[in-house]
Amino acid sequence: MSGKAAQLTAIEESGWGTPFRFLQRHNLAFWVYLLGLGGGALTIVRYFGSTGYYTPALAGGVLLFGLYLVPWLMLLRRQNRYTSQPAGLLAAGFAWGGVAAPFWIALPANSALLEIWAKLGGTAFAGNWAAGLTAPITEEWGKALGLVLLIGLAPQLIRSAYDGFIIGAFIGLGFQVFEDVLYVYNGAAQSFGADQFTTSLQVFAARGASGIVSHALFSAIFCAGLMWILGRERRVALGVSSMLAAMVFHFAWDDMGGIGGGPLAVALPFVIAVIELVTLFAVLRRAARVERGWIRDLLGPEVDAGVIDTALLDAVSGLRKDRQAYRKHVPGRGRARHHVEAAGDLAREIARAGGRETHRVAHARAEVARLG
């Protein structure tokens, strides 16, 4: 296959450059999405609007976790480098994770299942195990429903495990931030409104630290696995194992008290966190394999034309070690980063243009040449 033919195939297979259109009146997925968002919003109004006495805690939670959101968005923006998803699609995922998944699905479902576990196993059993037996089912599948609906809204954009990983991370981040605000509000209610600012800070410190290995991680792994089952690259066994891993991690965090006590209780969170992060990066590396191939095919004609060299192609389509290797050959760390970013911008513009020559493609190509 020629370089140009491979480029066009990569654009078609990846869907990169396809715009996201949210308003789709004749699409059932659109109406189910709106139903979930509307139901979740109504629950939010009822829950937080019941009393204004805890407004200071609620305002503090929104402010603190709003600031907490900023570095997360910056981190996920860096990860969204291969066939990057449109901001509107990622925002739709975040909204589902923040509004529909916790308040329309998880809150009522969790309440019902927790009561069932208490009736079946008794109070002590429910105290140790009910949360971990409930949340991984209701919350992970509730968040994943958002991915399924977004596939219905943007089938050309969501095709690979990497797409599921990135969108799942945004869905999980939405769930995480809104749930954390809920914890702040509930903490103020449990202390009968005493010293609400201190309560907000305490919840922020605890939930913010554990959030590194919480819902964003769970959903990224779970949704990557779901896409290995539903997407173009069918790896059913890998998909099922990834989804189960995410649910086991969720179970371990929610039932940590039941799993380990005494000295083990101190070390267990760190052990679980390390295992989760190792799994996360392994899933990310495996999920991005297809995308890295698409990037190479998309920029292949630019290598043939001498616009970029093979070392830069390896850096923009490769892993962290490839970018580190490229920095050793380019004087100045910042200059190497600009080269990689410019090559990524060129790939993005080529995809948006469908492989055709446009003014934006020419401009991006000229920028690569200027930096080189």
N, C-alpha and C positions, 0 to 999 in steps of 0.2 A: 504494500500500500504506500502510495506517495505521501510526502509530508503534508501536502495540502488536503489530500483525501482523509488522512488520519486526523488532521485538525478539525475538519468538518464533522467527522464521526464523533470525535470527543465532545464537540459542542452539542451535537444532537443527543448523545447518550447522557451527558451531564445535565442538560437543561440550563447550564450556566448562561446568564444574560437574559433569561426569560423574566419579564416583569411579573410581580405579584399583584393580583387583583382581588381585593377582599370582597367587594360587593358583587355577589353572584345570586341574583334573585331566583334563578331556576335550578339552583344546586341545593339538594337536601342538606348536604354537609354545612352549608352556610346557615341554614335555619336552626339546625341542631346546635351549632356553635353559639348562635345568638341566644337560643333557649338556655344553654348552660351559663352563659355570661349574665343573662338577665336574672336567672334563678339565683346565681351566686351573689349578684349585686343586691337583690332583694333581701337575702339573708344577712348580708353585711349591714344594710340599713337597719334591719330589725335588731340585730345583735348589738351593734355599737350605738344605736340611737335610743336604746331602752332607758338610759339615764345619762345625764350630762355630768354626773359627779366625778367620773373618771376621765374627763376630757383632758386634763393635764398629762396623765399617763399615756393616753392615746396619742396626743400631739407629740409627746416626747418619743414614743415608739416610732411614729411615722418619720420624724426628723432623723433620729439616730440610724434607723435601718434604711432610710433614703440615702444617707451619706455612705452607709455600708455597701449600698448597691453600686456605687461609682467604681471602686476598684474591680468588682466582679465584672462589670460591663467592659472595662478596659481589658481584663484578662480574656474574656470570651471573644472580644473583637480580634485579639491577636490569634486566637485559635481558629477563628473563622476565616482562614487564609486560603484554603483550597476550595475552588468553586463556591465562593462566599455567598451566603444567603442574603436576600434583600432585607432591609431593616424592617419593612412592614410585616413580613412573614415572621421574623423573630419577635416583633412586638406582639403579634397575635398569639404566639406561643407563650410569651410571658404573661399576657392577660389571662389566657386560659389557666395557666398554672397558679396565678395569684387570686383569681376570682371564682372561676367555675369549679376547678378541681377540689379546692379545700372547702368551699362554702356550699356548693351545690351537690357535691358527691360525698366527700370525705366526712364532713361534720355530721350529717344525719346517719350515714352508713356506719361510722365509727361508734356512735352512740348506741345503735341497735346491736352491733356485734359485741361490744363490751358487756352489755347486759346479758347476752346469750352465754358468753364465756363465764360470767359470774354465776349464772344459774346452773351451768353444766359442771363447773369445777370448784365452785365455792369462792369465798372472798379471798382467801390466801392465794389460791391458784391464779385468780384474775389479777391480783396485785402484782404477781411475779411475771406472768406470761401473756395476759390478755392484750396488752398494747402491741407486743411484737407479733402476735398471731393475727392482729387486725390490720394495723396500718400498712404493712407491706402489700396486702391484697387491695384494700380500698384505695389507698393513696397512689400506689404505683400504677395500678390500672386506671384510676381516675385521671392521672396526669397523662398516661399513654393514650387515653381516648382523645385528648387534644391533638396529639400527633396524627392519629387516624383521621380526624376531621380535617386537619391541615393538608393531609395527603389528598383528601377529596377536593379541597380548594385549590391545591397547587401540585397536581400529579407530575408535572414536568420538572418541578423544582426539588421535590423530595423523592430521591430515587435510590440512595445508597445508605449504608450504615453510618457513614460520616455525617450525612445530612441528619439522620436520626440522632446522632451523638450531639451535634451542635444545637438543634432545635430542642431536644430533650433537656439539655443543660439550661436553656432559657426557660422552658416550662418549669423545671425544678427550681430554678432561681426565683421565679414568680411565686411559687408555692412557699418556698423558704422564707422570703421576705414578708409576705402577708401573714404566714403562720407566726413568725416572730413578733409581729405587731400584736397579733391576737394573744400571744403569751404575755406581752407587756400589760395589756388590758386586763387579762385574767389575774395576773400577779397583783395588780392594784386592787382588784375586787376582793381577792383573798385576804389582803391586808386591810380591808375596809377603807381604802383610800388614804391610809397613813403614809406620809412621805413618798408621794408618787414619783417624784423625780429620782430618788434613790432606787426605788423599785425598778424604774425604767433602765437605769444604768446597770443594775445587777443582772437583769434579764439580757440586756444588750451584751454584756461581757461574756456571759455563759453561752448564749445562743450564737453570738458572733464567732466565738472561738470554735465551737463544734460545727458551725456552718460550713467550714472548709471541707468536711467529709459528710455532708448531709444531703439534702434533697437534690441540689444541682448535680452532685456526683451520682446519686442513685438513678436519677432520670436519664442522665447521659448514657450510662451503661445499659439501663433497661431499654431505652428507645433505640440505641444502636443494635441491641439484640433483636428487637422487634423488626427493624428494617432488614436484618439478615434473613428474617423469615418472609417479609413482605416485599422486599426490594428487588432490584435487578440481580444482585449478587446473592444467590440463594445458598445460605449456609445454615440450615435449620438447626443442626446440633450446636453450632457455635452460638446461634441466636438464642436458643432455649437456655443454654448454660449461662449466657450473659444476663438474661432476664432473671434467672434463678439466683445468680450471684448478687444482683442488686437487691433482690427481696431478702436474701440472707443477711446482707449488710444492714438493711433497714431493721430487720428483726433483732440483730445483735445490738444495735444502738438503743432500741426501745426497751429491750429486756436485759440490759446489761446487769441490772441488779440480780435478776434470777440466774444469769449465766455464771457469774463469779462473785464471791464475797471475800471478805478478809483482805489479805495482802494482794490477792489477784485483782481485786477491784481497782487498785491504784494503777497497775500496769496494763490492764485489759483495754482501756480506751486507746492507749497509744499503739498497742499491738494491732487492734482492729483498724485504726487509722492508717497504719503502714500498709496493711494488706489491701485496704481499699484503694489507696493511692497507686500501689503497684498494679492492681487490676485495672484501674482507670487508665493509666498510661499504656498498658498493654492493649486494652480495647481501642484506645485512640489510635495507636500506631497501626493496629490491624485494620481498623475502619478506614483510615486515610489512604490505604494502599491503592485503591482504585482511583481516588482523586489525584494522587501523585502521578499516576500514569496518564490521566487526562491532561494534567498540566504539561507534561512532557510532550504529548502529542499536539497540544494547542500551540505551544511555543516552538515546535520543531521547525516550521518554515522560517522562523526568525533566526534560528541557529544556522540554517542553510544559507540565509541571506547575509550572515555575518553581523546581525544586529546585536545578538547576545552570544556569549561563548558557552561552551559546555559546562564550565565550572559554575557560571551563574545559573545555568539551567538546573544543575544539580542542587544548587542552594535554594532556589525558589520552589522547586518541586520535591525537595528532600526533607529530611528530618533535621533535628537540631544539630546533630554531629556534622551534617553536610553544610549547614550555615556556618558552623564554627570553623570547618575546614576552609571555607571560602574566605573568611575573615583573615586567615593567615596569609592569603595571597594578595590581599588588598590593603594598602597602607591606610590605617585609620579605621577604628571600629564603626564610627558613625558613617563613614563613606561606604563601607560594605553594606550596612543596613539600608542606606538610601538606594544602592544598586538593586538589592533584593526587592525593596518596596516598589521601585520603578518597573522592574520586570513583572512583578505581580499586577501592577496597574495596567501594563501593556496587555497581559493575558486577559484581564477583566474587560478591557475595551474591545479586544478582538472577539471575545465571547458575546458581548452586547451587540456587536455589529454583525454577528452571525458569520464571521470569517471574511466579511467584505472590507474593502478599504474605505474608511471614513476620515473625516477631519480629526475626530477624537483619537482614532487609532494612530494616525500620522503624528499627532501631537505627543501621544504617549511613547511612540517609537523614537521621536526626536529627543524626548527627555532621557530615555535610556542612553542614546548616543551622546548626549551632552554630559551625562555623569560618567560615561565610560572614558 
